Amino acid sequence: MKLYKWLYIVHVCVYALNPSHFPNGKKKTYVSRTPPHEDLVLINPSKSSFVSKHWLANIINTMTTRDKRYYNEHPDLHIINRINQLEHYIQENRKQNDYYLAWMPKCKYGSKDVLFLIVCQTTNTGFYVKRVIPSPYWSPDQIGSCELKRALESLNSSIDFTVLYETDMRYKLAWSTWNILNSMHS
């Protein structure tokens, strides 16, 4: 019985130290502001790079020795790949008319967290989304990524997701295809 209590205490302590939870173990949850584009913060490429490198360092630091041997199977591999692509993109495209956004919806318990980094480019009629990088600490049960799409659409009604959809099947399925399927079943 003592071993069970000890294991429970260790589990609770480890769970509570997860960045998506508070020290008391409560899960962080977020809500969109009204209007939703107020959750988007304009940042410079250096800040975007700083945030993404912080995420990458945290992913790598939490990997166990076993995880490092099985790197290609790691659950955050898609985030690692997106961070590496973002870093390469920032270095190669410093002079383009890109802008970088951090999506920071309101946490119900007061913390301020960047849940996604977004790279956009302006056009004559609006802008298009080029990249979307999720935080390794974000999960859809905290707030759905469709809320990010709503925030971007609230920012400018002439937004184009075509480039993003061509390069990232996750968002094409979540933001485009899934919504079509849901409306067909309604």
C-alpha positions in Angstrom: 0.0 0.0 0.0 2.9 2.4 0.8 4.4 1.8 -2.6 1.1 2.6 -4.3 0.8 5.9 -2.4 4.4 6.8 -3.3 3.8 6.0 -7.0 0.7 8.1 -6.9 2.5 11.1 -5.4 5.3 10.8 -7.9 2.8 10.6 -10.8 0.9 13.7 -9.5 4.1 15.6 -9.0 5.4 14.8 -12.5 2.0 15.5 -14.0 1.8 18.8 -12.2 5.2 19.9 -13.6 4.0 19.5 -17.2 4.0 22.9 -18.8 0.4 22.4 -20.0 -0.6 22.1 -16.3 -0.3 24.3 -13.3 1.7 23.2 -10.3 -1.6 22.3 -8.6 -2.2 19.8 -11.4 -5.0 21.8 -13.1 -4.9 21.7 -16.8 -4.4 25.0 -18.7 -7.5 25.8 -20.8 -7.9 28.8 -23.1 -10.7 30.9 -24.6 -10.8 33.2 -27.6 -11.2 36.9 -27.1 -13.8 38.9 -28.8 -13.0 39.7 -31.5 -10.7 36.6 -32.0 -7.9 38.5 -33.8 -7.0 40.1 -30.5 -5.4 36.8 -29.6 -2.8 37.4 -32.4 0.3 39.3 -31.5 2.7 40.7 -34.2 6.3 39.6 -33.4 9.5 40.0 -35.3 11.4 37.1 -36.9 14.0 37.1 -34.0 11.2 36.7 -31.4 9.7 33.9 -33.5 13.1 32.2 -33.7 13.6 32.6 -29.9 10.2 31.0 -29.1 10.7 28.1 -31.6 14.2 27.4 -30.3 12.9 27.4 -26.7 10.2 24.8 -27.8 12.8 22.7 -29.5 15.2 22.7 -26.5 12.3 21.6 -24.2 11.4 18.8 -26.6 15.0 17.6 -26.7 15.5 18.0 -23.0 12.5 15.9 -22.1 13.5 13.1 -24.5 14.8 10.1 -22.6 17.9 8.1 -23.9 15.4 5.6 -25.4 13.6 8.4 -27.2 16.8 9.7 -28.7 17.5 6.3 -30.2 14.0 6.2 -31.6 14.0 9.8 -32.8 12.2 9.1 -36.0 9.2 7.8 -34.0 9.0 10.6 -31.5 5.4 12.0 -31.1 6.7 15.6 -31.5 8.7 14.9 -34.6 6.2 17.0 -36.7 6.9 19.9 -34.4 10.6 19.4 -34.6 10.5 19.4 -38.4 8.3 22.5 -38.5 10.7 24.4 -36.1 13.7 23.4 -38.3 11.8 24.5 -41.4 10.9 27.8 -39.7 14.5 28.5 -38.7 15.7 27.8 -42.3 12.9 30.0 -43.7 13.8 32.9 -41.3 17.4 32.7 -42.4 16.7 32.5 -46.1 13.8 35.1 -46.3 14.7 38.0 -44.1 13.9 40.7 -46.7 10.5 39.5 -47.8 7.3 41.1 -46.8 6.5 38.3 -44.3 5.2 38.9 -40.9 5.1 36.7 -37.9 2.3 36.2 -35.4 2.1 34.5 -32.0 -1.4 33.1 -31.1 -1.9 33.8 -27.4 -5.6 33.1 -26.5 -6.6 34.0 -23.0 -5.8 31.4 -20.4 -8.7 30.9 -18.0 -6.2 30.9 -15.1 -4.1 33.9 -16.2 -0.9 32.6 -17.7 0.3 34.0 -21.0 1.4 31.4 -23.4 2.3 31.3 -27.1 0.3 28.3 -28.5 1.2 28.7 -32.1 3.6 30.7 -34.3 2.3 31.8 -37.7 4.1 33.1 -40.8 2.1 35.1 -43.2 2.8 37.1 -46.3 0.9 40.1 -47.6 -0.6 40.3 -51.1 -2.4 43.1 -52.9 -5.8 41.9 -51.7 -5.0 40.5 -48.3 -2.6 37.9 -47.0 -1.9 34.2 -47.1 -0.7 31.9 -44.3 2.6 30.1 -45.1 3.4 28.2 -41.9 1.7 27.3 -38.7 3.8 25.8 -35.9 2.2 24.5 -32.7 3.7 24.6 -29.3 4.7 21.2 -28.0 2.6 22.0 -24.9 -0.6 22.7 -26.8 -3.3 20.1 -27.1 -6.7 20.4 -28.8 -8.5 19.8 -25.5 -7.1 23.1 -24.2 -8.5 25.0 -27.2 -9.1 23.8 -30.7 -6.9 24.9 -33.6 -10.0 26.0 -35.5 -10.1 28.9 -33.0 -6.7 30.0 -34.5 -8.3 29.8 -37.9 -11.2 32.0 -36.7 -8.7 34.5 -35.3 -6.8 34.7 -38.6 -10.1 35.1 -40.5 -11.1 37.8 -38.0 -7.9 39.7 -38.7 -8.6 39.9 -42.5 -11.5 38.4 -44.5 -9.2 38.1 -47.5 -7.1 35.4 -46.0 -5.8 32.6 -48.1 -4.9 29.2 -46.6 -3.9 27.5 -50.0 -0.1 27.6 -49.4 -0.5 26.2 -45.9 -2.9 23.5 -47.1 -0.5 22.5 -49.8 2.4 22.0 -47.4 0.6 20.8 -44.2 -2.0 18.1 -44.4 -2.9 18.4 -40.7 -4.4 21.9 -41.1 -6.0 21.1 -44.5 -7.8 18.2 -42.8 -8.6 20.1 -39.6 -9.6 23.4 -41.1 -11.0 22.6 -44.5 -11.8 18.9 -45.1 -13.1 18.1 -41.6 -15.5 21.1 -41.7 -16.9 20.0 -45.0 -17.5 16.5 -43.7 -19.1 17.8 -40.5 -21.5 20.1 -42.5 -22.5 17.1 -44.7 -23.4 15.1 -41.6 -25.4 17.9 -40.0 
